């Protein structure tokens, strides 16, 4: 075969006296492998060693030839997309064709089915009669198009929404792969290759079970363990800084101003500062205070005259808030990215480079180098900057982007508004006064307020895994019926089919949540919300055991970080007596 012949050529010995380029490349690679093995991997350059790598995960229908065809037939594609976004029966038909294409490996011959399909999804998100700009509304529209059953089809796989199904998926082993929004992810240009959200897991998390069976210690397990040790529970002074966010904001000039609750850019900027402070302050400037040599992670040293907690410049903040601003880019498949001539991918690459430059300016390489060196040899990155890119992407995507979405929504709910969700999907109780509720409460009730906001408007609305075995489900009309032949039909999907679990709808399942659309921070079942990729009870600023959270291997390790940052920012903006001391 061509593949075998190619491999044979690579392994052949040079025939000339002068070493061949292939031979020298192998020598250079061996030197790099040795550096990784000894834990002395070079830092590298993010543009040369990471961002310039060729794209992977490219199907034939997302090739540049396909993009040319999509542009040439654009008027016809738009016309078909309009019908698909207006008529559920047409949308189901397009989904059926997408399923056939996926089953055939997404060949170029069926590229035309994707040209109209991706534009249909985009229009459906925007049109008031379908999504109206809200992801939750779009999910519900697609669900209704498939008869409001347990499943529907979108992208490259099956979507599940009931609380029971989503809860079971989150508690189990997930066969994740490089996919986002139930479609193949654009790696390594839009997403870094090998990030935690793309790695499959088995068994419990390292926090819940420190010494599992050897076969359960896969790449995800090791990455999560070191990630947690270095940036969360094992991060020096982490929990003290978590409780010191209010004084940190006040020290840096944040004053009460209720009008800022509607200023998304301002709120996002504060989130950036708080994430950088809590996660990275102990490591900034080499981990010491000025010229004193004192440990900056020790709260006892925070009153020293030379101690300055990390605080980004306005230019740096304007760059980092793009982790929230570019949120819409992540869900666009490679075909659409190329249709837009990779303009959006170029912006994301620029953001990843800005993040690497930020790490260098604040002398923050140490924790990433430490994490890389502590991973088993087979899981280490060739370059330190490569591991940094994987880790910082998670902080940017979830830590900055997710928490920014949470503080935006909290600011809106405080004022009796519903933000992105829009009208009709949230009911406030009679006489509701969110600002008074916040001011009259304590930290515990404010945490519940935030958790109820995020139950109704979760920052992360869904996540992608895949079937671990062949699965037969009931699907409206089946995907074997292109037209309206009526009723649920058994449809079998092979192992590896993408499976999207929809958090935003599971959190509103009436089988679990009483009056699911009503905003009620005092509801008894609040602890069951799956917002942070699992349910949990405790929000205490300490690593105390949480038996409920331990049942969810992939529960967000930054759930408390998010809640404490939102609380501190809202306190700083609406309370006159915001904390002034740790």
C-alpha positions as CSV (number, residue, x, y, z in Angstrom):
1,X,0.0,0.0,0.0
2,X,1.0,3.6,-0.4
3,X,1.2,4.0,3.4
4,X,3.5,1.0,3.8
5,X,5.7,2.1,0.9
6,X,6.0,5.5,2.4
7,X,7.1,4.0,5.7
8,X,9.6,1.8,4.0
9,X,11.1,4.8,2.3
10,X,11.4,6.6,5.6
11,X,13.2,3.6,7.2
12,X,15.7,3.1,4.3
13,X,19.4,3.8,4.9
14,X,21.0,6.7,3.1
15,X,22.9,5.5,0.0
16,X,25.3,8.4,-0.3
17,X,28.2,9.3,1.8
18,X,26.5,12.5,2.9
19,X,23.8,11.9,5.5
20,X,20.3,12.4,4.0
21,X,17.9,15.0,5.2
22,X,15.6,12.2,6.5
23,X,18.5,10.8,8.5
24,X,19.4,14.2,10.0
25,X,15.7,14.7,10.8
26,X,15.7,11.5,12.7
27,X,18.8,12.6,14.6
28,X,17.2,15.9,15.5
29,X,14.0,14.1,16.6
30,X,16.0,11.7,18.8
31,X,17.7,14.7,20.5
32,X,14.2,16.2,21.2
33,X,12.9,12.9,22.5
34,X,15.9,12.6,24.9
35,X,15.2,16.2,26.1
36,X,11.6,15.3,26.8
37,X,12.6,12.0,28.5
38,X,14.9,13.7,30.9
39,X,12.4,16.4,31.7
40,X,14.5,19.1,30.1
41,X,12.3,19.9,27.1
42,X,13.1,23.2,25.5
43,X,10.6,26.0,25.8
44,X,10.3,26.6,22.1
45,X,8.4,29.2,20.1
46,X,4.6,29.1,19.9
47,X,4.5,30.2,16.3
48,X,7.2,27.9,15.0
49,X,6.6,24.9,17.1
50,X,2.8,25.0,17.7
51,X,0.7,27.3,15.5
52,X,2.4,26.6,12.2
53,X,1.7,22.8,12.3
54,X,-0.5,21.5,9.5
55,X,-4.2,21.0,10.1
56,X,-5.5,17.6,11.2
57,X,-8.9,16.1,11.4
58,X,-9.8,17.4,7.9
59,X,-12.5,15.6,6.0
60,X,-12.8,15.6,2.3
61,X,-16.0,17.7,2.4
62,X,-14.0,20.4,4.3
63,X,-11.2,20.5,1.7
64,X,-10.4,23.7,-0.1
65,X,-11.9,22.2,-3.3
66,X,-15.1,21.8,-1.4
67,X,-14.9,25.4,-0.2
68,X,-14.6,26.6,-3.8
69,X,-17.8,24.7,-4.6
70,X,-19.6,26.2,-1.7
71,X,-18.7,29.7,-2.8
72,X,-19.7,29.0,-6.4
73,X,-23.1,27.7,-5.4
74,X,-23.6,30.2,-2.6
75,X,-27.0,31.6,-3.8
76,X,-28.4,28.1,-4.0
77,X,-26.9,27.2,-0.6
78,X,-28.4,30.2,1.1
79,X,-31.8,29.6,-0.4
80,X,-31.7,26.0,0.8
81,X,-30.5,27.2,4.3
82,X,-33.4,29.6,4.6
83,X,-35.9,26.7,4.0
84,X,-34.0,24.5,6.5
85,X,-34.0,27.2,9.2
86,X,-37.7,28.0,8.7
87,X,-39.1,24.5,8.3
88,X,-38.4,21.7,10.8
89,X,-39.2,19.0,8.3
90,X,-36.6,20.4,6.0
91,X,-34.1,20.6,8.8
92,X,-34.6,17.0,9.6
93,X,-34.0,16.1,6.0
94,X,-30.7,17.9,6.0
95,X,-29.7,16.2,9.2
96,X,-30.6,12.8,7.6
97,X,-28.2,13.6,4.7
98,X,-25.5,14.7,7.2
99,X,-25.9,11.3,9.0
100,X,-25.5,9.5,5.7
101,X,-22.4,11.5,4.9
102,X,-20.9,10.7,8.3
103,X,-21.6,7.1,7.8
104,X,-19.6,7.2,4.5
105,X,-16.7,9.0,6.1
106,X,-17.8,12.5,4.9
107,X,-16.6,12.1,1.3
108,X,-16.2,14.9,-1.2
109,X,-19.1,13.4,-3.2
110,X,-21.5,14.4,-0.4
111,X,-19.9,17.8,0.3
112,X,-22.9,19.6,-1.1
113,X,-25.0,18.3,1.8
114,X,-22.7,20.1,4.3
115,X,-22.7,23.4,2.3
116,X,-26.4,23.9,3.0
117,X,-26.3,22.2,6.4
118,X,-23.7,24.4,8.1
119,X,-25.4,27.6,6.8
120,X,-28.8,26.2,8.0
121,X,-27.4,25.8,11.5
122,X,-26.0,29.4,11.4
123,X,-29.3,30.9,10.2
124,X,-31.3,28.8,12.7
125,X,-29.2,30.2,15.6
126,X,-29.9,33.8,14.5
127,X,-33.5,33.7,13.3
128,X,-36.1,34.7,16.0
129,X,-38.4,31.8,14.9
130,X,-35.7,29.3,15.8
131,X,-32.7,30.1,18.0
132,X,-33.1,33.9,18.2
133,X,-29.4,34.2,19.1
134,X,-29.7,31.8,22.1
135,X,-28.0,28.4,22.1
136,X,-30.7,27.1,24.5
137,X,-33.5,28.2,22.2
138,X,-31.7,26.6,19.3
139,X,-31.3,23.3,21.1
140,X,-35.0,23.3,22.0
141,X,-36.0,24.1,18.4
142,X,-33.9,21.2,17.1
143,X,-35.3,18.9,19.8
144,X,-38.8,19.9,18.7
145,X,-37.9,19.3,15.1
146,X,-37.2,15.7,16.0
147,X,-40.5,15.2,17.9
148,X,-39.4,16.2,21.4
149,X,-38.1,12.7,22.2
150,X,-35.0,11.7,24.2
151,X,-32.6,12.3,21.3
152,X,-32.1,14.4,18.2
153,X,-29.5,14.5,15.5
154,X,-27.2,17.4,14.7
155,X,-23.8,17.8,13.2
156,X,-22.0,14.4,13.3
157,X,-23.9,12.7,16.0
158,X,-26.7,12.2,18.5
159,X,-27.8,14.7,21.2
160,X,-29.2,13.7,24.6
161,X,-30.9,16.0,27.0
162,X,-32.7,14.3,29.9
163,X,-31.2,14.7,33.3
164,X,-31.0,10.9,33.8
165,X,-29.0,10.4,30.6
166,X,-26.7,13.4,31.1
167,X,-26.0,12.5,34.7
168,X,-25.2,8.9,33.7
169,X,-22.8,10.1,31.0
170,X,-21.0,12.5,33.4
171,X,-20.6,9.8,36.0
172,X,-19.1,7.3,33.6
173,X,-16.1,6.7,31.4
174,X,-16.2,9.0,28.4
175,X,-14.7,8.1,25.0
176,X,-13.9,11.6,24.1
177,X,-12.1,12.6,21.0
178,X,-11.1,15.8,19.1
179,X,-14.6,17.1,18.6
180,X,-16.6,20.1,19.7
181,X,-20.3,20.9,19.3
182,X,-20.8,17.3,18.0
183,X,-18.5,17.9,15.0
184,X,-14.8,17.2,14.4
185,X,-12.7,20.0,15.9
186,X,-10.3,22.1,13.9
187,X,-6.9,21.1,15.4
188,X,-4.3,22.3,16.0
189,X,-5.1,25.7,14.5
190,X,-8.4,26.5,16.3
191,X,-8.0,24.1,19.2
192,X,-4.6,22.8,20.5
193,X,-4.1,19.1,20.0
194,X,-4.4,16.9,23.1
195,X,-6.2,19.3,25.4
196,X,-8.0,17.9,28.4
197,X,-11.5,18.3,27.0
198,X,-10.6,16.0,24.1
199,X,-9.0,13.2,26.1
200,X,-11.0,10.1,27.1
201,X,-11.3,9.1,30.7
202,X,-11.9,5.9,32.6
203,X,-12.6,5.5,36.3
204,X,-12.6,8.2,38.8
205,X,-10.7,11.5,38.9
206,X,-7.3,11.8,40.6
207,X,-9.0,14.0,43.3
208,X,-11.5,11.2,44.1
209,X,-9.1,8.3,43.9
210,X,-5.4,8.9,44.1
211,X,-4.3,5.4,43.4
212,X,-6.5,3.7,40.9
213,X,-5.7,0.6,38.9
214,X,-2.8,1.0,36.5
215,X,-4.9,0.7,33.4
216,X,-7.0,3.7,34.5
217,X,-4.0,6.0,34.6
218,X,-4.3,7.1,31.0
219,X,-3.2,10.5,29.6
220,X,-6.3,12.2,30.8
221,X,-5.7,11.0,34.4
222,X,-2.1,12.2,34.5
223,X,-2.9,15.5,32.9
224,X,-5.7,16.2,35.2
225,X,-3.7,15.1,38.3
226,X,-0.8,17.5,37.5
227,X,-3.2,20.2,36.4
228,X,-5.0,20.0,39.8
229,X,-1.7,19.8,41.8
230,X,0.0,22.7,40.2
231,X,-2.8,25.2,39.5
232,X,-5.6,24.4,42.0
233,X,-5.3,22.4,45.3
234,X,-1.5,22.2,45.2
235,X,-1.1,25.8,44.1
236,X,0.7,27.6,47.0
237,X,-1.8,30.1,48.6
238,X,-4.6,29.2,46.2
239,X,-7.4,29.0,48.8
240,X,-6.2,32.1,50.6
241,X,-6.2,34.1,47.3
242,X,-9.7,32.7,46.6
243,X,-10.9,34.5,49.8
244,X,-8.9,37.6,49.0
245,X,-10.4,38.5,45.6
246,X,-12.5,41.3,47.1
247,X,-9.6,43.2,48.8
248,X,-7.5,42.6,45.6
249,X,-10.2,44.3,43.5
250,X,-10.5,47.2,45.9
251,X,-6.8,47.7,46.2
252,X,-6.7,48.1,42.4
253,X,-9.3,50.8,42.3
254,X,-12.6,48.9,41.7
255,X,-15.4,50.9,43.3
256,X,-19.1,50.4,43.7
257,X,-20.9,51.2,40.4
258,X,-24.2,49.4,39.7
259,X,-24.2,50.6,36.0
260,X,-21.2,48.3,35.4
261,X,-23.5,45.3,35.7
262,X,-24.5,46.0,32.1
263,X,-21.0,46.6,30.9
264,X,-19.8,43.2,29.6
265,X,-16.4,44.4,28.5
266,X,-15.7,45.8,32.0
267,X,-17.0,42.7,33.7
268,X,-14.9,40.5,31.5
269,X,-11.8,42.5,32.2
270,X,-12.3,42.0,36.0
271,X,-12.6,38.3,35.4
272,X,-9.3,38.3,33.5
273,X,-7.6,40.1,36.4
274,X,-9.1,37.7,39.0
275,X,-8.2,34.5,37.1
276,X,-4.7,35.7,36.7
277,X,-4.4,36.6,40.4
278,X,-5.8,33.4,41.9
279,X,-4.1,31.0,39.5
280,X,-0.8,32.7,38.7
281,X,0.1,35.2,41.4
282,X,2.2,32.7,43.4
283,X,4.3,32.0,40.3
284,X,4.6,35.5,39.0
285,X,8.0,37.3,39.0
286,X,9.8,34.1,39.8
287,X,7.6,33.5,42.9
288,X,9.2,36.2,45.0
289,X,8.4,39.7,46.3
290,X,10.5,42.3,44.6
291,X,14.1,42.2,45.8
292,X,13.3,40.7,49.1
293,X,13.3,37.0,48.1
294,X,10.1,36.6,50.2
295,X,7.6,33.9,49.1
296,X,4.7,35.8,47.4
297,X,2.4,32.8,48.0
298,X,2.4,33.4,51.8
299,X,-0.4,35.6,53.0
300,X,1.8,36.9,55.8
301,X,3.9,38.6,53.2
302,X,1.1,40.3,51.3
303,X,1.4,43.5,53.5
304,X,5.1,43.9,52.6
305,X,5.8,47.3,50.9
306,X,7.3,45.6,47.8
307,X,4.5,43.1,47.2
308,X,2.4,43.9,44.2
309,X,-0.1,41.3,43.2
310,X,-0.3,40.6,39.5
311,X,-2.4,43.1,37.7
312,X,-2.5,43.3,33.9
313,X,-2.1,46.4,31.9
314,X,-5.1,47.7,29.9
315,X,-3.6,46.4,26.6
316,X,-3.1,43.0,28.1
317,X,-6.7,42.9,29.4
318,X,-8.0,44.0,26.0
319,X,-6.2,40.9,24.6
320,X,-7.3,38.4,27.2
321,X,-11.0,39.4,27.2
322,X,-11.0,37.9,23.7
323,X,-11.2,34.5,25.4
324,X,-14.8,35.5,26.0
325,X,-15.3,37.6,22.9
326,X,-14.3,34.7,20.6
327,X,-16.7,32.3,22.2
328,X,-18.8,31.9,19.0
329,X,-15.8,30.8,17.0
330,X,-15.3,27.5,18.8
331,X,-18.5,25.9,17.4
332,X,-17.9,26.7,13.8
333,X,-16.7,23.6,11.9
334,X,-13.6,23.7,9.7
335,X,-15.7,23.9,6.5
336,X,-17.2,27.2,7.7
337,X,-13.8,28.4,9.0
338,X,-12.3,27.8,5.5
339,X,-15.4,29.4,3.9
340,X,-14.4,32.5,5.8
341,X,-10.8,32.0,4.6
342,X,-9.6,31.1,8.1
343,X,-10.1,34.7,9.3
344,X,-11.5,33.6,12.6
345,X,-8.9,30.9,13.1
346,X,-6.3,33.6,12.4
347,X,-7.7,35.7,15.3
348,X,-7.7,32.7,17.6
349,X,-4.0,32.0,16.7
350,X,-3.3,35.6,17.5
351,X,-5.0,35.2,20.9
352,X,-3.0,32.0,21.7
353,X,0.2,33.9,20.8
354,X,-0.8,36.8,23.0
355,X,-1.3,34.4,25.8
356,X,2.2,32.9,25.4
357,X,3.6,36.4,25.3
358,X,1.7,37.3,28.5
359,X,3.3,34.2,30.2
360,X,6.7,35.4,29.2
361,X,6.2,39.0,30.3
362,X,5.1,38.0,33.8
363,X,7.8,35.3,34.1
364,X,5.2,32.5,34.4
365,X,6.9,29.6,32.6
366,X,7.8,27.7,35.8
367,X,4.5,26.0,36.6
368,X,4.1,24.8,33.0
369,X,7.7,23.5,32.9
370,X,7.1,21.8,36.2
371,X,3.9,20.2,35.0
372,X,5.5,18.9,31.8
373,X,8.4,17.4,33.7
374,X,6.1,15.6,36.2
375,X,4.1,13.9,33.5
376,X,5.0,10.3,32.5
377,X,7.5,10.4,29.6
378,X,4.9,9.3,27.0
379,X,2.6,12.2,27.8
380,X,5.1,15.0,28.0
381,X,5.0,17.8,25.3
382,X,8.0,18.1,23.1
383,X,8.2,21.8,23.9
384,X,7.3,23.7,27.1
385,X,5.3,26.2,25.1
386,X,3.2,23.4,23.7
387,X,2.1,22.3,27.1
388,X,1.6,25.9,28.1
389,X,-0.7,26.4,25.1
390,X,-2.8,23.3,26.1
391,X,-3.2,24.4,29.7
392,X,-3.7,28.2,29.1
393,X,-6.4,27.3,26.5
394,X,-8.4,25.7,29.2
395,X,-7.9,28.7,31.5
396,X,-8.9,31.0,28.7
397,X,-11.8,29.0,27.3
398,X,-13.4,27.9,30.6
399,X,-11.7,30.1,33.3
400,X,-12.0,33.4,31.6
401,X,-14.7,32.7,29.0
402,X,-17.0,30.6,31.2
403,X,-16.7,32.8,34.3
404,X,-17.2,35.9,32.2
405,X,-20.5,34.4,30.9
406,X,-21.5,33.6,34.5
407,X,-20.8,37.1,35.8
408,X,-22.7,38.6,32.9
409,X,-25.7,36.5,33.5
410,X,-25.6,37.1,37.3
411,X,-25.5,40.9,36.7
412,X,-28.6,40.5,34.5
413,X,-30.6,38.3,36.8
414,X,-29.9,40.7,39.7
415,X,-31.8,43.3,37.7
416,X,-34.6,41.0,36.7
417,X,-33.3,40.6,33.2
418,X,-32.5,37.3,31.4
419,X,-29.7,38.4,29.0
420,X,-28.9,36.0,26.2
421,X,-31.7,33.6,27.0
422,X,-34.3,36.1,26.2
423,X,-37.9,36.3,27.4
424,X,-40.1,33.3,28.1
425,X,-37.5,30.8,29.4
426,X,-37.0,32.3,32.9
427,X,-39.8,33.2,35.4
428,X,-39.0,35.4,38.3
429,X,-41.2,35.0,41.4
430,X,-43.7,37.7,42.4
431,X,-42.1,40.7,44.1
432,X,-38.7,39.6,43.0
433,X,-35.8,42.0,43.9
434,X,-32.5,40.5,43.0
435,X,-30.4,43.3,44.3
436,X,-32.1,43.3,47.7
437,X,-31.8,39.5,47.9
438,X,-28.1,39.7,47.2
439,X,-27.5,42.5,49.7
440,X,-29.5,40.9,52.5
441,X,-27.8,37.5,52.1
442,X,-24.5,36.1,53.3
443,X,-21.8,34.4,51.2
444,X,-23.6,31.0,51.2
445,X,-26.9,32.5,49.9
446,X,-25.0,34.5,47.3
447,X,-23.3,31.3,46.1
448,X,-26.7,29.7,45.7
449,X,-27.9,32.7,43.8
450,X,-24.9,32.3,41.4
451,X,-25.6,28.5,41.1
452,X,-29.2,29.1,40.3
453,X,-28.4,31.7,37.7
454,X,-26.0,29.2,36.0
455,X,-28.5,26.4,36.3
456,X,-30.8,28.4,34.1
457,X,-28.1,30.0,31.9
458,X,-25.0,27.7,32.1
459,X,-21.8,29.1,30.6
460,X,-21.1,25.8,29.0
461,X,-24.3,24.5,27.4
462,X,-23.2,21.1,26.2
463,X,-20.2,18.8,25.8
464,X,-19.1,16.2,23.3
465,X,-18.3,12.5,23.9
466,X,-18.9,9.4,21.8
467,X,-20.7,6.1,22.1
468,X,-18.4,3.5,23.7
469,X,-20.3,0.7,21.9
470,X,-22.9,0.3,19.1
471,X,-26.1,1.9,20.3
472,X,-29.7,1.6,19.1
473,X,-32.0,4.5,20.0
474,X,-35.4,5.8,19.2
475,X,-35.1,8.8,16.9
476,X,-38.0,10.7,15.4
477,X,-38.4,9.5,11.7
478,X,-35.1,7.6,12.2
479,X,-32.1,8.7,10.2
480,X,-33.0,6.1,7.6
481,X,-36.1,8.1,6.5
482,X,-35.3,11.3,4.7
483,X,-38.9,12.5,4.7
484,X,-41.8,12.8,7.2
485,X,-42.7,9.2,7.6
486,X,-43.8,9.8,11.2
487,X,-43.1,8.4,14.6
488,X,-40.1,7.3,16.5
489,X,-38.0,4.6,14.8
490,X,-35.2,2.4,16.0
491,X,-31.9,3.7,14.6
492,X,-28.5,2.0,15.2
493,X,-25.3,4.0,15.4
494,X,-21.9,2.4,15.5
495,X,-19.3,2.7,18.2
496,X,-17.5,6.0,18.1
497,X,-20.5,8.0,16.9
498,X,-20.4,11.5,18.5
499,X,-22.7,12.0,21.4
500,X,-23.5,15.5,22.7
501,X,-24.9,15.8,26.2
502,X,-26.9,19.0,26.7
503,X,-26.4,20.5,30.2
504,X,-28.6,23.5,29.6
505,X,-31.6,21.3,29.0
506,X,-30.8,18.7,31.6
507,X,-30.8,21.5,34.2
508,X,-34.4,22.2,33.2
509,X,-35.7,18.6,33.2
510,X,-39.0,18.7,35.1
511,X,-38.4,15.2,36.2
512,X,-35.6,16.5,38.4
513,X,-36.3,20.2,39.0
514,X,-39.7,21.5,40.3
515,X,-40.9,24.4,38.2
516,X,-37.7,24.3,36.2
517,X,-38.0,27.7,34.6
518,X,-38.6,29.5,37.9
519,X,-35.6,31.3,39.4
520,X,-35.4,30.0,42.9
521,X,-31.9,30.1,44.7
522,X,-33.5,28.3,47.7
523,X,-34.7,25.3,45.7
524,X,-34.0,21.9,47.5
525,X,-32.6,20.3,44.4
526,X,-30.1,23.0,43.6
527,X,-27.2,20.7,44.4
528,X,-28.3,18.4,41.5
529,X,-27.5,21.0,38.8
530,X,-24.9,19.7,36.4
531,X,-23.7,23.1,35.4
532,X,-20.0,22.5,36.0
533,X,-19.9,19.1,34.3
534,X,-21.3,17.4,37.5
535,X,-23.2,18.0,40.7
536,X,-21.6,19.1,43.9
537,X,-22.5,20.4,47.4
538,X,-19.6,22.3,48.9
539,X,-18.4,25.8,47.9
540,X,-16.1,26.1,50.9
541,X,-12.7,27.6,50.1
542,X,-10.8,24.4,51.0
543,X,-10.1,21.0,49.5
544,X,-12.4,19.2,51.9
545,X,-14.0,16.0,50.5
546,X,-17.2,16.3,48.6
547,X,-18.8,12.9,48.2
548,X,-21.3,14.1,45.6
549,X,-18.6,15.8,43.4
550,X,-16.4,12.7,43.6
551,X,-19.0,10.8,41.6
552,X,-18.2,12.9,38.5
553,X,-14.7,12.2,37.1
554,X,-14.7,15.3,34.8
555,X,-16.3,17.8,37.1
556,X,-14.8,21.2,36.6
557,X,-11.8,21.7,39.0
558,X,-12.4,25.5,38.7
559,X,-16.0,25.5,39.9
560,X,-15.2,27.2,43.2
561,X,-12.9,29.7,41.4
562,X,-15.7,30.7,39.1
563,X,-18.2,31.1,42.0
564,X,-15.8,33.1,44.2
565,X,-14.8,35.4,41.3
566,X,-18.4,36.2,40.4
567,X,-19.3,36.8,44.0
568,X,-16.4,39.1,44.6
569,X,-17.0,41.2,41.4
570,X,-20.7,41.6,42.2
571,X,-19.9,42.6,45.8
572,X,-17.3,45.1,44.6
573,X,-19.9,46.7,42.3
574,X,-23.0,46.9,44.4
575,X,-22.0,46.7,48.1
576,X,-20.6,49.8,49.8
577,X,-19.0,47.7,52.5
578,X,-17.0,45.4,50.2
579,X,-14.2,43.5,52.0
580,X,-11.1,45.5,52.6
581,X,-8.8,43.0,54.3
582,X,-8.1,39.3,53.8
